[in-house]
């Protein structure tokens, strides 16, 4: 059984910063992709950033230059450093881990609220 536990969400003013963490535990295949997705009220869940076990990264255009994803493979943990936050970044942020079509896991989500 794979579990993902997120932390680090909260309330911040526009222009501020937050750092999210996601720790995975369980029977995890070494070669995988972990990432962050977000869902704002009334909108579909969207990709924020992903990182492979080889540390190849991918970002949504809306966060390029502001967010940085990183990982510690030994701890099965990823981070999302979010700088210059905007009100439109307000959403529930979900951690994801996958290594195949039947190995796709989600965390419970952490709320990020950016006030203007």
TIRO-2110 file (N, C-alpha, C; in Angstrom, 1 decimal):
// TIRO-2110
0.8, -1.2, 0.0, N, 1, A
0.0, 0.0, 0.0, CA, 1, A
0.9, 1.2, 0.0, C, 1, A
0.6, 2.2, -0.9, N, 2, A
1.4, 3.4, -1.0, CA, 2, A
0.6, 4.5, -0.4, C, 2, A
1.3, 5.3, 0.4, N, 3, A
0.6, 6.5, 1.0, CA, 3, A
1.4, 7.7, 0.7, C, 3, A
0.7, 8.8, 0.5, N, 4, A
1.4, 10.1, 0.3, CA, 4, A
0.8, 11.1, 1.3, C, 4, A
1.7, 11.8, 2.0, N, 5, A
1.3, 12.7, 3.0, CA, 5, A
1.9, 14.1, 2.7, C, 5, A
1.0, 15.1, 2.5, N, 6, A
1.4, 16.4, 2.1, CA, 6, A
1.4, 17.3, 3.3, C, 6, A
2.2, 18.3, 3.3, N, 7, A
2.3, 19.3, 4.3, CA, 7, A
2.8, 20.6, 3.8, C, 7, A
2.5, 21.7, 4.5, N, 8, A
3.1, 23.0, 4.1, CA, 8, A
2.1, 24.0, 3.6, C, 8, A
0.9, 23.7, 3.4, N, 9, A
-0.1, 24.6, 2.9, CA, 9, A
-0.4, 25.7, 3.9, C, 9, A
-1.2, 26.7, 3.5, N, 10, A
-1.6, 27.7, 4.5, CA, 10, A
-2.1, 29.0, 3.8, C, 10, A
-2.1, 30.0, 4.5, N, 11, A
-2.6, 31.3, 4.1, CA, 11, A
-1.4, 32.3, 4.0, C, 11, A
-1.3, 32.9, 2.8, N, 12, A
-0.2, 33.9, 2.6, CA, 12, A
-0.7, 35.0, 1.8, C, 12, A
0.0, 36.2, 1.9, N, 13, A
-0.4, 37.4, 1.1, CA, 13, A
0.2, 37.2, -0.2, C, 13, A
-0.4, 37.9, -1.2, N, 14, A
0.2, 38.0, -2.5, CA, 14, A
1.6, 38.5, -2.5, C, 14, A
2.5, 37.8, -3.3, N, 15, A
3.9, 38.1, -3.3, CA, 15, A
4.7, 37.3, -2.3, C, 15, A
4.0, 36.6, -1.4, N, 16, A
4.7, 35.7, -0.4, CA, 16, A
5.1, 34.4, -1.0, C, 16, A
5.6, 33.6, -0.1, N, 17, A
6.2, 32.3, -0.4, CA, 17, A
5.6, 31.2, 0.5, C, 17, A
5.6, 30.0, 0.0, N, 18, A
5.2, 28.8, 0.7, CA, 18, A
6.0, 27.6, 0.2, C, 18, A
6.3, 26.6, 1.0, N, 19, A
7.0, 25.4, 0.6, CA, 19, A
6.1, 24.2, 1.0, C, 19, A
5.7, 23.4, 0.0, N, 20, A
5.0, 22.2, 0.2, CA, 20, A
5.9, 21.0, 0.2, C, 20, A
5.5, 20.0, 1.0, N, 21, A
6.3, 18.8, 1.0, CA, 21, A
5.3, 17.6, 0.8, C, 21, A
5.8, 16.5, 0.3, N, 22, A
5.0, 15.3, 0.1, CA, 22, A
6.0, 14.1, 0.3, C, 22, A
5.6, 13.3, 1.3, N, 23, A
6.4, 12.1, 1.6, CA, 23, A
5.6, 10.9, 1.2, C, 23, A
6.3, 10.0, 0.5, N, 24, A
5.6, 8.8, 0.0, CA, 24, A
6.2, 7.6, 0.8, C, 24, A
5.3, 6.7, 1.2, N, 25, A
5.8, 5.5, 1.9, CA, 25, A
5.1, 4.3, 1.3, C, 25, A
5.7, 3.1, 1.5, N, 26, A
5.1, 1.9, 1.0, CA, 26, A
6.0, 1.2, 0.0, C, 26, A
5.4, 0.4, -0.8, N, 27, A
6.2, -0.4, -1.8, CA, 27, A
6.2, 0.5, -3.1, C, 27, A
7.3, 1.2, -3.3, N, 28, A
7.4, 2.2, -4.4, CA, 28, A
8.5, 1.7, -5.3, C, 28, A
8.1, 1.7, -6.6, N, 29, A
9.1, 1.4, -7.7, CA, 29, A
10.1, 2.6, -7.8, C, 29, A
11.4, 2.2, -7.9, N, 30, A
12.4, 3.2, -7.9, CA, 30, A
12.3, 4.3, -9.1, C, 30, A
11.9, 3.8, -10.2, N, 31, A
11.8, 4.7, -11.4, CA, 31, A
10.3, 5.2, -11.4, C, 31, A
10.1, 6.4, -11.1, N, 32, A
8.8, 6.9, -11.0, CA, 32, A
8.7, 8.4, -11.3, C, 32, A
7.5, 8.9, -11.3, N, 33, A
7.3, 10.4, -11.5, CA, 33, A
6.5, 10.8, -10.3, C, 33, A
6.9, 11.9, -9.7, N, 34, A
6.1, 12.5, -8.6, CA, 34, A
5.8, 13.9, -9.1, C, 34, A
4.7, 14.5, -8.6, N, 35, A
4.4, 15.8, -9.0, CA, 35, A
3.3, 16.4, -8.1, C, 35, A
3.0, 17.7, -8.5, N, 36, A
2.0, 18.5, -7.8, CA, 36, A
0.9, 18.9, -8.8, C, 36, A
-0.3, 18.7, -8.4, N, 37, A
-1.4, 19.2, -9.2, CA, 37, A
-2.3, 20.1, -8.3, C, 37, A
-3.1, 20.9, -8.9, N, 38, A
-4.0, 21.7, -8.0, CA, 38, A
-5.4, 21.8, -8.6, C, 38, A
-6.3, 22.1, -7.7, N, 39, A
-7.7, 22.2, -8.1, CA, 39, A
-8.3, 23.4, -7.4, C, 39, A
-8.7, 24.4, -8.1, N, 40, A
-9.4, 25.6, -7.6, CA, 40, A
-10.9, 25.3, -7.6, C, 40, A
-11.7, 26.0, -6.8, N, 41, A
-13.1, 25.8, -6.8, CA, 41, A
-13.7, 26.0, -8.1, C, 41, A
-14.6, 25.1, -8.6, N, 42, A
-15.2, 25.2, -9.8, CA, 42, A
-14.4, 24.9, -11.0, C, 42, A
-13.1, 24.5, -10.8, N, 43, A
-12.2, 24.2, -12.0, CA, 43, A
-11.7, 22.8, -11.9, C, 43, A
-11.2, 22.3, -13.0, N, 44, A
-10.7, 21.0, -13.1, CA, 44, A
-9.3, 21.0, -12.5, C, 44, A
-8.9, 19.8, -12.0, N, 45, A
-7.5, 19.6, -11.5, CA, 45, A
-6.5, 19.8, -12.6, C, 45, A
-5.4, 20.5, -12.3, N, 46, A
-4.4, 20.8, -13.4, CA, 46, A
-3.0, 20.6, -12.9, C, 46, A
-2.2, 20.3, -13.8, N, 47, A
-0.8, 20.0, -13.5, CA, 47, A
-0.1, 21.3, -13.0, C, 47, A
0.7, 21.2, -12.0, N, 48, A
1.6, 22.3, -11.6, CA, 48, A
3.0, 22.0, -12.0, C, 48, A
3.5, 20.9, -11.5, N, 49, A
4.9, 20.5, -11.8, CA, 49, A
5.1, 19.0, -11.6, C, 49, A
6.0, 18.4, -12.3, N, 50, A
6.4, 17.0, -12.1, CA, 50, A
7.9, 16.9, -12.1, C, 50, A
8.4, 15.8, -11.5, N, 51, A
9.8, 15.5, -11.5, CA, 51, A
10.0, 14.0, -11.5, C, 51, A
10.8, 13.6, -12.4, N, 52, A
11.1, 12.1, -12.5, CA, 52, A
12.2, 11.7, -11.4, C, 52, A
12.3, 10.4, -11.2, N, 53, A
13.4, 10.0, -10.3, CA, 53, A
14.7, 10.4, -10.8, C, 53, A
14.9, 10.7, -12.1, N, 54, A
16.1, 11.2, -12.6, CA, 54, A
16.2, 12.7, -12.6, C, 54, A
15.2, 13.3, -11.9, N, 55, A
15.2, 14.8, -11.7, CA, 55, A
14.9, 15.6, -12.9, C, 55, A
14.3, 15.0, -13.9, N, 56, A
13.8, 15.8, -15.0, CA, 56, A
12.5, 16.4, -14.6, C, 56, A
12.4, 17.7, -14.9, N, 57, A
11.2, 18.5, -14.4, CA, 57, A
10.4, 19.0, -15.5, C, 57, A
9.1, 19.3, -15.2, N, 58, A
8.1, 19.9, -16.1, CA, 58, A
7.2, 20.8, -15.3, C, 58, A
7.0, 22.0, -15.9, N, 59, A
6.2, 23.0, -15.2, CA, 59, A
5.0, 23.4, -16.1, C, 59, A
3.9, 23.8, -15.4, N, 60, A
2.9, 24.5, -16.1, CA, 60, A
3.4, 25.9, -16.4, C, 60, A
2.9, 26.5, -17.6, N, 61, A
3.4, 27.8, -18.0, CA, 61, A
3.1, 28.8, -16.9, C, 61, A
2.0, 28.7, -16.2, N, 62, A
1.6, 29.7, -15.3, CA, 62, A
2.5, 29.8, -14.0, C, 62, A
3.4, 28.8, -13.8, N, 63, A
4.2, 28.8, -12.6, CA, 63, A
5.7, 28.9, -13.0, C, 63, A
6.0, 28.9, -14.2, N, 64, A
7.5, 28.9, -14.6, CA, 64, A
8.1, 30.2, -14.1, C, 64, A
9.2, 30.0, -13.5, N, 65, A
10.0, 31.2, -12.9, CA, 65, A
9.6, 31.5, -11.5, C, 65, A
8.5, 31.0, -11.0, N, 66, A
8.0, 31.3, -9.7, CA, 66, A
8.1, 30.0, -8.8, C, 66, A
7.8, 28.9, -9.3, N, 67, A
7.7, 27.6, -8.5, CA, 67, A
8.9, 26.7, -8.9, C, 67, A
9.4, 26.0, -7.9, N, 68, A
10.5, 25.1, -8.2, CA, 68, A
10.2, 23.7, -7.5, C, 68, A
10.2, 22.7, -8.2, N, 69, A
10.0, 21.3, -7.7, CA, 69, A
11.3, 20.6, -7.5, C, 69, A
11.5, 19.9, -6.4, N, 70, A
12.7, 19.2, -6.1, CA, 70, A
12.3, 17.9, -5.4, C, 70, A
13.3, 17.0, -5.3, N, 71, A
13.0, 15.7, -4.6, CA, 71, A
14.3, 15.1, -4.0, C, 71, A
14.0, 14.3, -2.9, N, 72, A
15.0, 13.6, -2.3, CA, 72, A
14.7, 12.1, -2.4, C, 72, A
15.3, 11.4, -3.4, N, 73, A
15.0, 10.0, -3.7, CA, 73, A
15.1, 9.1, -2.5, C, 73, A
16.1, 9.3, -1.7, N, 74, A
16.3, 8.5, -0.5, CA, 74, A
15.2, 8.5, 0.5, C, 74, A
14.5, 9.6, 0.5, N, 75, A
13.3, 9.8, 1.4, CA, 75, A
12.0, 9.7, 0.7, C, 75, A
12.0, 9.4, -0.6, N, 76, A
10.8, 9.4, -1.4, CA, 76, A
9.9, 10.7, -1.1, C, 76, A
10.6, 11.8, -1.1, N, 77, A
9.9, 13.0, -0.8, CA, 77, A
10.2, 14.1, -1.9, C, 77, A
9.1, 14.8, -2.2, N, 78, A
9.3, 15.9, -3.1, CA, 78, A
8.8, 17.2, -2.4, C, 78, A
9.3, 18.3, -3.0, N, 79, A
9.0, 19.6, -2.4, CA, 79, A
8.5, 20.5, -3.6, C, 79, A
7.8, 21.5, -3.2, N, 80, A
7.4, 22.6, -4.1, CA, 80, A
7.6, 23.9, -3.5, C, 80, A
8.6, 24.6, -3.9, N, 81, A
8.9, 26.0, -3.4, CA, 81, A
8.1, 26.9, -4.3, C, 81, A
7.2, 27.7, -3.7, N, 82, A
6.3, 28.6, -4.4, CA, 82, A
6.7, 30.0, -4.0, C, 82, A
7.2, 30.8, -4.9, N, 83, A
7.5, 32.2, -4.6, CA, 83, A
6.6, 33.1, -5.5, C, 83, A
6.6, 34.4, -5.1, N, 84, A
5.8, 35.4, -5.8, CA, 84, A
4.3, 34.9, -6.0, C, 84, A
3.7, 34.4, -4.9, N, 85, A
2.4, 33.8, -5.1, CA, 85, A
1.4, 34.8, -5.4, C, 85, A
0.4, 34.4, -6.2, N, 86, A
-0.7, 35.3, -6.7, CA, 86, A
-2.0, 34.7, -6.2, C, 86, A
-3.0, 35.6, -6.1, N, 87, A
-4.4, 35.0, -5.7, CA, 87, A
-4.9, 33.9, -6.6, C, 87, A
-4.5, 33.9, -7.9, N, 88, A
-4.9, 32.8, -8.7, CA, 88, A
-4.2, 31.5, -8.5, C, 88, A
-3.2, 31.5, -7.6, N, 89, A
-2.6, 30.2, -7.2, CA, 89, A
-3.4, 29.5, -6.1, C, 89, A
-4.4, 30.2, -5.6, N, 90, A
-5.3, 29.6, -4.5, CA, 90, A
-6.0, 28.3, -5.0, C, 90, A
-5.8, 27.3, -4.3, N, 91, A
-6.3, 26.0, -4.7, CA, 91, A
-5.9, 24.9, -3.6, C, 91, A
-6.5, 23.7, -3.8, N, 92, A
-6.0, 22.6, -3.1, CA, 92, A
-4.9, 21.9, -3.9, C, 92, A
-3.8, 21.7, -3.3, N, 93, A
-2.6, 21.2, -4.0, CA, 93, A
-2.5, 19.7, -3.6, C, 93, A
-2.4, 18.8, -4.7, N, 94, A
-2.4, 17.4, -4.5, CA, 94, A
-1.0, 16.9, -4.9, C, 94, A
-0.5, 16.0, -4.2, N, 95, A
0.7, 15.3, -4.5, CA, 95, A
0.3, 14.0, -5.3, C, 95, A
1.1, 13.7, -6.3, N, 96, A
0.9, 12.5, -7.1, CA, 96, A
2.2, 11.7, -7.3, C, 96, A
2.0, 10.4, -7.3, N, 97, A
3.1, 9.4, -7.6, CA, 97, A
2.7, 8.4, -8.6, C, 97, A
3.4, 8.2, -9.6, N, 98, A
3.0, 7.1, -10.6, CA, 98, A
4.2, 6.5, -11.2, C, 98, A
4.1, 5.2, -11.6, N, 99, A
5.1, 4.6, -12.4, CA, 99, A
4.5, 3.6, -13.4, C, 99, A
3.2, 3.8, -13.7, N, 100, A
2.5, 3.0, -14.7, CA, 100, A
1.0, 3.2, -14.6, C, 100, A
0.3, 2.7, -15.6, N, 101, A
-1.2, 3.0, -15.6, CA, 101, A
-1.9, 2.5, -14.4, C, 101, A
-1.4, 1.4, -13.7, N, 102, A
-2.1, 0.9, -12.6, CA, 102, A
-1.4, 1.2, -11.3, C, 102, A
-0.4, 2.1, -11.4, N, 103, A
0.3, 2.6, -10.2, CA, 103, A
0.3, 4.1, -10.2, C, 103, A
-0.8, 4.6, -9.7, N, 104, A
-1.1, 6.0, -9.8, CA, 104, A
-1.7, 6.4, -8.5, C, 104, A
-1.0, 7.2, -7.6, N, 105, A
-1.4, 7.4, -6.3, CA, 105, A
-1.5, 8.9, -6.0, C, 105, A
-2.5, 9.3, -5.1, N, 106, A
-2.7, 10.7, -4.8, CA, 106, A
-2.7, 10.9, -3.3, C, 106, A
-2.2, 12.1, -2.8, N, 107, A
-2.4, 12.5, -1.5, CA, 107, A
-3.7, 13.1, -1.2, C, 107, A
-3.9, 13.5, 0.1, N, 108, A
-5.2, 14.0, 0.5, CA, 108, A
-5.4, 15.4, 0.1, C, 108, A
-4.4, 16.1, -0.2, N, 109, A
-4.4, 17.5, -0.6, CA, 109, A
-4.1, 18.5, 0.6, C, 109, A
-3.6, 19.6, 0.2, N, 110, A
-3.3, 20.6, 1.2, CA, 110, A
-3.8, 22.0, 0.6, C, 110, A
-4.4, 22.8, 1.4, N, 111, A
-5.0, 24.0, 0.9, CA, 111, A
-3.9, 25.1, 0.9, C, 111, A
-3.9, 25.8, -0.2, N, 112, A
-3.1, 27.0, -0.3, CA, 112, A
-4.0, 28.2, -0.7, C, 112, A
-4.0, 29.2, 0.2, N, 113, A
-4.8, 30.4, 0.0, CA, 113, A
-3.9, 31.6, -0.1, C, 113, A
-4.0, 32.4, -1.2, N, 114, A
-3.3, 33.6, -1.4, CA, 114, A
-4.2, 34.8, -1.4, C, 114, A
-4.0, 35.6, -0.4, N, 115, A
-4.9, 36.8, -0.3, CA, 115, A
-4.3, 38.0, -1.1, C, 115, A
-5.2, 38.8, -1.6, N, 116, A
-4.7, 40.0, -2.4, CA, 116, A
-4.5, 41.2, -1.5, C, 116, A
END
